Structures are given as structure tokens and as C-alpha cells.
Amino acid sequence: MNKIITFLFVILTLNVSFINCQYGTPTFKIDNAPSLQLIKQYNQSQIYSLSSSGYQKPIIIANLTGNHYEMGFAAGYLMAQEAYDNYNVMVGAVLPKTWEKDAFEAFLDWQWNDYLSKQITQNYLDEIQGYSDGAQASGFTQLGRTIERGVVISSFPGDPTENIEYLLRDELLDGMDLFSNYLVKNDRFDVLEKIKEIVFNNEDDQSTRSSKGLQCSHFSTWGDRTVGGDMFNGRNLDWLNGSGISNNKLITFYHPIGQYSHAAIGFAGLIGAIVGISSKGIFVAESDNDSVKVTFDGFAWSMRLRYIMENAANIEEAVSLWDSTNNTMGMCHSLASATEASTAEHPAFALETMKGYTAFFSDNDPNEHYIFTDPKTGEKTQMGYPLENAVYRTNHGFDETIRKNEWEPAVPNGDSWIRYMLFYNTFSYYTSSNISISELQAINITSILGNKHSIQDIYSSPAPFYDCTNAWMGYNIISSTFHFASNKMFVAFEEGFGQQRICAACGTYVEIDLSPWFGPF
């Protein structure tokens, strides 16, 4: 029988310049005893179901072993249908209203063939080929270019539908010749005519991107803030809520021969790491921060995070691997090493990125002490509050170069800053109350930061982050917390549809023991 424990969010008293109030909070659950069952196997790889009373349909656990081609082949052989279903759900969720599917897919193929595929490492290209071959070997013939296209879709920044439409229009108006040449070279004259019509119908459209959907977050904390000095990490993904992609929830354990095992949390059909941790305790995460300097001529971020997990043994190697590869667009990332919480000078970093540039921030970094000056009134507001033994980011940066190139720079009382201050105030609350952060507190921090209300809302108060009344509208679809020292991670997914849906941060965190997957199995 599953053991489900329900917790109240901790009640925080917030005392900062913009707010002084106390909020009661709703509940989340922790399932400490989900049940695991082997479903099918191919060579050295297996598919398991992880059942929890918090979820109607079990979470898929893929345990993949071999070289990259073999892992991809096994994934395709065992999960082609789920990958294909999720791809179609993603396309349905993000397809701009003025586009037809074949034209959109031609654009995705162009971006993959001429840009993203150029800097992805050969082992991942082998894995993608293996996925296709495995699907064919299983008798599933519909997969096509599903996996490559999934990498491209997940690489777009911000709100998928709005920003893809903006980026497509911008790309076509500025680079129509390049795309046209690609279509002609591939005998896609039918699509070319549709593309010309789309450009013609949209060339006078002056709409711009908004910050809707920019509500992901991540953190690492350790040392005197935590029980035993252990490192705890957390990450929220606020993306494609209620789309149906969560019908195939997936946790993948990769065991590449000669490299480090690693776990990636996500959904069937997405082979990169939205968030993850390796057998060496290397934690990786991402949150969006749209920049005016954007390119797909770089290492697709979700694959880059896997690359770091499977090749880095420590934080120094993780940073070096990052520096040796190229950014695509504006984002914030986390790199952390749980095994070095007490030995490395800086066991975790927040990264602020854009095309051709990365700024690294350690804990208590003085460069995070950014002061905002109102251009109209001259009023000054401290925006950055760095802390010792903690790094955390939402959807804005503090580095001067990053700030100058942000699509929508953060302002006092803006949504991203409100959430950044939730991190700061929660950490400060635990310190002032002499509470050492344990698994419960770390999950609590993660849960608070997840979006729980309408994706249309941009908040100027922290109140909605303590309220699950409208959890069915929340944008949060993955909420995960990691305690590597105890070989544990706690993962929550969105569950259900319509008004019966519960966003991840208001739902059930399933405890997963990492030791069977990262040790001999």
C-alpha cells in the first residue's frame, strides 16, 4: 500500500520592502512508498511502471543501458508509441494559429538540419538514429522525425505558442532566402508556397513577445543551512500545462558505457534533460530568460545538460564542459555537485546565458547585488539578495551584460523578482527560525515556487504561490527535489485534465530511491 503523507506549506512571515504580510498555505503530498513493476525489456534495458495513489496512470521508468545507439534503439523499441503520441500533443499545443502542420514541421526540420544538429555531439545523433531504428524494429512505422523535432520544440524559449510564432515570423522575414533554399533543395515546393503565404499575411504584424510562461525556477542549498550540511536541489518546470503531454510521464535512467549514469525527468519523446542528476551527484536545471541575442547555432540546451551529467565527475569539470560548448539563447541554468557540498569552495553555480556569453554566479556573489534605478523617478531598489550556501534563479539575470540584452528586464515588484524574493525570504525564514533544511523543507521551497494559477497572470504579490484553490489552472507541470546524499529524489507531475487537473506543485511528490538505479541493478 502506498504511504501518502500530506503537508501544509510552511507559513512564512515576509518582511521586505514591498510586502509585510502572513499567508496560510495549502497542501502538497509526499508518497514515500510507490510501487515499482517491470513491464517489458529489450536486451539490457527495461521499462517499469511506478504506481502512486497520487496518479491515475503510472509514471514510466525507462532504464536504458548500452552505447548511445543501443540506448536509443531500446527506447524506440519500447516507447515509440508514447513518444509519437507526446510529439503530436506538443505540436497541437504550440502550433501557431496561422500555420499548417506540414509547414511548421518543415521549419523544425530546417532548424535541426542546418543549425541544432551541427553542434550536438555524435553520440546523441547515434542515439536519435537508434530511436528511429528501434521503433521500426518494433513494428512502429510512424515515428519519422519525431525525436529531432521534439528537441527543436523544447529548445524554443518562453511561452511556446506565442514565442514560436514570433520567432518563426522574425526568422522568415529576415531569412526567407535561406529557408526557401532549404525547401527547394529538399523538393518541398508545396510547403514553400504555404510559407510565402504565411509571410505575406504576417509581415505587417507588429505583435511582440510577452513574459507569459516565464515561470520556471531552480535552487541549490547546502552547508550551515541544511541538515548535516547536505546539498538539496529543486526545480520547477512551468510549460504546456494541460496539453496532454503528462499522459506519458517519464523518468529515464541512462547508463552509457564508459560514462556516468544519470537521471532525466520529463516526458516520453523528449530525450534531453529538463532537470536531472547524475550518479556523481551533478545536478542540472534550466529556467528561461529571453534575450535579444538568440541562435540555434549551438548545443541544444536539454542535450547539453545530459552531456554534462554523463561526463562531469565534479563541479570543476561541469563548468569546464559548459565553457567548451556553445549557448543558443537567453536562459538561467544551475550546475551543482552534491558530493562536494563540504569540500569545494563553490559547489554550485547559477548561470546566466545568451548567445556567445555566460555569466557564472557562486553563492553570496557580490555581482548579484544589483541596484535598480527607476528611469522616471530615480528611485533605487535593491534587486539582488545573494546568500551564503545557496544559489537560486527564476527568469531574470543580474550580470550587467545579460541585463542589457534581456528581452524584458526585471523590475521591482515584477513577476520574476517576486518569485526570486520568495526564495530569499524562505531561506531567510528558516535561518531566523533556526530550522535546518531537510527533505521536507526542500520540497516545501520547491513547491512554493511552482506556478499555481492562470498562465495569463503576472503576479505582483507572493500570495498566489501559497494558494492551490485554482490548481487546475497552474502552469507548473514538473516539480522536483533532490537529496543526493540520501540517494533520494522527489518528483511531482501535473495530473488530470480540465478542472479536475492538479498542477505539479499542488500534487503528490513521489519519493524515488536512486541507489538501485545508480548502483548495481
N, C-alpha and C positions, 0 to 999 in steps of 0.2 A: 504494500500500500504506500502511495506517495505521501510524504510528510510535508504538508504545506503550512508555513508559518506566515502570519500576516503582521505587518509592522506599520506603525504610524510614521510618517515623515517626522523628523525631529522638529520641534518648534523653535524657531530662531528669532531672536530679537536683533533687528538690524538697526545699526546706528551709523549712518554715513550721511554725507552732506545732502543727499537728495531724498532720504526717506528715514522715518523713525516710527516703526510700527511692528506689530507682532502678528504672525499668521499661524492659525491652526492649519493642519495639513491632512491630506487623505492617506490612503493605504497603498502599499505595494506588497507583494507576497514573495516568499522565497521557498522554493521546493528543494529540500535537501536530499531527497531520495527518489529521483526519477528512475524509471526502469528502462534498461537497455536490451535490445533484442537484435540478433543477427538476422538480416533479411535476405541478402544474396551476396555472392562472392565471385570474383574473377581473378584467377591466379593469386597474387599476394595481396589483393585489395578487396575491401569489404564495404558493404552498405549496412548500417544499423539504423534502427528506429529508436529514438529517445522519447519515451512517453511521459507526460506530466499531466496531472489533472488541471493544470492551468491552460492547456492547449487541447483543442478538439482533435487535431491531426498531429501525429508525432513529428518531432524535429528529425531531419535526416542527418545522420552522421556518416560522412564518407572518410574511410581510412585508406589512403592511397599510397602504395609503395612501389618503388622502381626508379628507373631513369625517367626523365620528364616525358618522353614519348609514351612509355609504359603507363605512367600515372594518368596521362591524358586519355590513352586508349581505354583504360579501366573505367575512367569517369564517363566517357562516351558510351561504352558498352553497358554500364549500369544505370546511367541517369540521363540519357539523351532525351527522353520524352519530357522529363521535368525541366531540362534546360530549354527545350523548344517552347514549352508552354510559358515559361517565365519570360523568354525573349518577346513573344507576342504580347504578353501583358505589358512589358516595358514600352514597346512600340506604341501600343494603344494609349498608354498614359502620357507619352511625351511627344507624339506626332503632332507637329504644328497644324492648325486647322486648315491652312491653305495648301498643305502638301498631300500628295498621294503617297502610299506606302512604297511603291517601286522607286519613285524619285528620291524619297528620303533614304532608302537603303542604298541607292547609287551614291548618294552623298557620303554615307557612312563608309562604304567601300573605298571611295576615293581618299577619305581621311586616313583610313587604315593603310591602304596600299602605298600612298605617296608620302605619308608622314609617320604615324604612330609605329608602323611595323619596322621602320628603318632603324630605330634605336632600341627596340625591345631585344633582349638577348636571345640567341639561337635556341637555348633550351626551352624558352616559352613558346617560340614558334614551333618547335618539335611537339610540345605539349598540345598546342592547338591542333596540329595535324593529327596527333594521336587521338584527340577527342573526336574528330571527324571520322577517322578510320574505325574507331571503336563503335561509334554509332552505326556505321554501315555494317560492321561485322555482326552487330546485334539484330540486324534486320530493319533498323530505323533509318529511313532514307530521306527524311525531311529536314535534317539539321542544317544542311547548307553552310552558310557563313555566320550562323547564329553566334558562335563564340567570339569571333573577331568583332562583330557588330556590338555585342554586349560590352566589350572592352571600350569601344568608342563611346557608346552612350554613357557609360559610367564615368568617362573622363570629362564630360561636359560639366562646367561649374554651375553652382547656384541652383535656382529653381529650374528643373529640367525643361518643362514646356516653354516657358517664357524665354529663357536664355538660349535654348536651342534655336528657337525661332529668330531671335535677334542675331545670333552668331551665324546662322545659315544665311540670312539676308545680307549681313555685313560681308561674309565670305564671298557670296555670289556677286554682289555689286562691285567688290574690289578685285575679285579674282575669277571673273566669269570665263576668261580665256583659258585659264588653267583647267577649270572644271570641264569646260567644253572640249578641250583637247583630250582630257581623260575619257570622256564619254565617246568621242569619235574613235579614239584608239581601241575602245572596247566594244565598238559597234552598238552603242546604246543610243541610236538616233531617236528612238521613241521617247526616251527619257529626256533627251536634250530639248525637244520641243516643249515638254511639260515644264522643264526648268526655265526656259525663256519666258514662258507664260507667267510662272511664279514671280520671276524677277520683274517683269513688266507690271504686274499687278501690285507689287510691293515697293517699287522704287521710290515712291513718294511717302512711304510710311516712316514717320519720324519717331515712332514709339521707342522707348528705351527700357533697359533692364531695371528691375526693382530689386530690393533685398529680400523679397518674399522667398522663404525657403532656406535662407542662410542661418540655420539654427542648429548646426552641429556643434559639438563641444568635446573636449578631452582633457585629462589631467593625469599627473603622477604626483605622489607624495610619499615621504619616507622619513627616516631619522627620528628626531625627537617628537615628531607629530604623530607617530604610529606605534602600535603595539609591537614591542620587540625591535623597533627600528625597521621593520619590513617595508618593502615598497608595495603600494597599491596603485592601480591604474584604472581609469574609467573612460568610456567613450559613448557618445550618443550619435546615432545617425537619424537625421530628420529629412526624409526623402521619399517621394512617391507613396504617400500614405493612402491606404485603402485601395491600392491599384490591383491587388490580387497577387503581387509578387511574393507575399508572405505565405501563400498557399504551399510553397516549397521552400520552407526554412531549411537552411543548410549550415552545418559546421563541418569544415574539411580539415582533416589532419593529413598533411603532406609529409612523406618520408623519402626525399630524393636521395638516391645513392651518392655517398661521398659528401653530402651537405647536411645541414641541420634540419631536423624535423620542425614543423611549425603548424600552427592552427590559424585558420582564417574563418571569420564569422561572416555569413552573408546569405546568399540565395542561389538556388540552382541556376546554372547558366552564367554566373559571374565567377570567373576563375581567379580574379585578383583578391587582394586583402582589403576589405573595407576597414577592418580592425583585426589585430591578431597578436599572437605572442609565440615565441619560438621555444624550443627545448633548452636554449641557452638563456631564457628569460628576457629576450629582446622584445619589447612592446612597441607597436607601431599604430598610429592613428592619423586621421585627417579631418579637417573642417574647412569649409570653403571661405575664401576671401577674394572676391572677384577683383582682378587687376585689369588695367587698360593694356598691359603688355601680356598678350596671350599667344601661345603657339601650340600646335600639336606635333611640332618637330622636336620631340623629346621623349622621355621614358614615361609611358602611361603610369600615372601615379599608383594605381592599385597593384600593378605588376611590380613597380619599383619597391613597394613596401614588402611584397613577398621576397623579392631579390635580397633585400637587406636582412630579413629574418632568416633566410636559408644560408646566408654567407657570413654573417657577423657573429663573433663569439663574445663581443663586449661592446661597450658604448664607443670606444675609440674607433673600432672597426666599422661600426654602424655609421658614424659621422663621416669616416673616410669614404665609404661606399656611396653615401649620399653625394659627397663632393665630386666623385668621379663620374656621376651621371647627370643628365640634364633635366631641368624643370620644364613643365609645359605651361602652367598658368598660376594665377594667384591662389594660394591656399595656405593654411596653417597645418603643421604636422607635429606629431610627437615621436621622438625617439627616446627610449629609456631602457635601462639594463637593471632588471630586478635583482640579479645576483651581485651587483656592485653597489647596493644601497649604502653599505658601510665602508666601502674601500675606495671607490672612485671619487675624485674631487667633485665631479659633476656627473652623477649617474643618469641624468635625464636632461633633455633639451626640448624647448619649443622652437619650431622652425617656422619662419615666415617667408613665403616664396612668391616669386613671379618669374616670368621668362628671363633667364640669364642671371638670376640673383637669388641668394638665400641669406637670411639673417638668422643666426643662432642665438638663443637666449637660455642661459642656465638659470637655476633658482636664484632669487634675490638679485637679479641682474639690474644694475643701475640704469641701463638703457631702457628699461621698462617704465621708468619714472617719467612718463611723457605728460607734459602740461599743455592742455588745450586752451587756446586763446580765441574767444569769440570775435570773429572779424567785424561784427557790428558794434558790440558794446565794450570790447577789450577785457571782458571778464575772464578770469583764469580758472580752470578746473583741472585738478589732478585726475588723469585718466588711468594711469598705470599704478598698480599696487603689488609689486613683486614681494614674494615671501621666501624665507629660507625653507629648504626641504620641500618645495612644492613648485611645480610648473603647470600652467593651465592656459587654455586658449578657447575662445569662441570663434567669432568671424571677423576680427579686425586685427591689425598689426600695430606695433609700437616703433619699429625701426623707421627712421626718417625716410629712407628711400622707398620702403614699402608704402608708407602713408601717402607719399606724394603720388603714387601710382595706383592707389586703390580706386575702384570704380565708385564706391560710395563710402568715403571716410567716416569713421565712427565719430559720434558727437555725444556730449553729456546727455544722459537720460535716453539715449538711443537703445534699440533692442540688444545689439551685441554687447554694449557696455553694461546694460542691466544684468545680463547673464554672466559676464566677466565678474561683476561685483558680487553675484551670488556665490561664485567660487571663493572670492576673497573673504566674504562675510561668513561663509560656512566654515572655512578653515580657521578664521579668527574666533568664531564661536567655540569651536572645540578646544582651542588653545586656552581661551579665557575661562572655560568651564573645567579645565584640567581633565579633559576627555581625550584619551589616546585613540586614534582612529584604528578601528578593527574592520573586519569584513562588513559588519552591519553599517557602520558609519560610511565606509567607502561606497557601498551600494546606495546608501541614502544620498550621498553627494551626487552620484551618477544620476539617480532618479530625479532629483530636484531639477537638474539642468535640462531634462528632456522636454520637448515642446508638447503641451497637453491641450491646446485649444486650436482654434481655427488657423489654418495656414495663411489666411488673409491678414491676421492680426500682427502688428509690430508693437511690442509691448514697451511701455514707459514706466512700468511698475513690476516688481517681482511677484506680486500676488498671484497671477495666473499659473506660475510654476509650482505653486503649492496646492493647486486645485484640480482634482480629477473629475469634476462634475460633468464636463464635456469631453471626456477622454476619447470618445469615438471620433472627435474631430482632430485630435492631436497629430502632429506631423511626425512624431517620433516612432520609428519602426524597428530600430535595434537599440538596446541599452545594455551595456556590458561592463562588468567589473572584474578585475584580475587581482589575485593574491598568489603570485608565483611561489613564494616561499612555502606555502602550504599546498602547492600543486592544485590550486582551485581557480576556476573562473565561474562567473555567474552571468547568465545570458538571458535577456528578455527580448521577445519579438512582439510586434503588433499581433493581435488576434481578433478574428471575426470580421464582419462586414457591416456596412451601414451603421445604424445607431446602436447595434449590438457590438460594434468594434471597440476594442480597448487598445490604446496606444501602448507601446512597449514599456514606457517608464511608469505607467499606472498598473501594469500587469504582473506577471509572475517571472521572477528571476530563477532560472533553473541552475542548480549547482552541478558543475561538471568536474569530476576528478581528472586531472591531467596526467597523473602518473601512469595509468595503463597505456596511454597513447604516446607519451614521450619516453617511456621505458620499454623493456621487452614486452611484447603483446602476445 
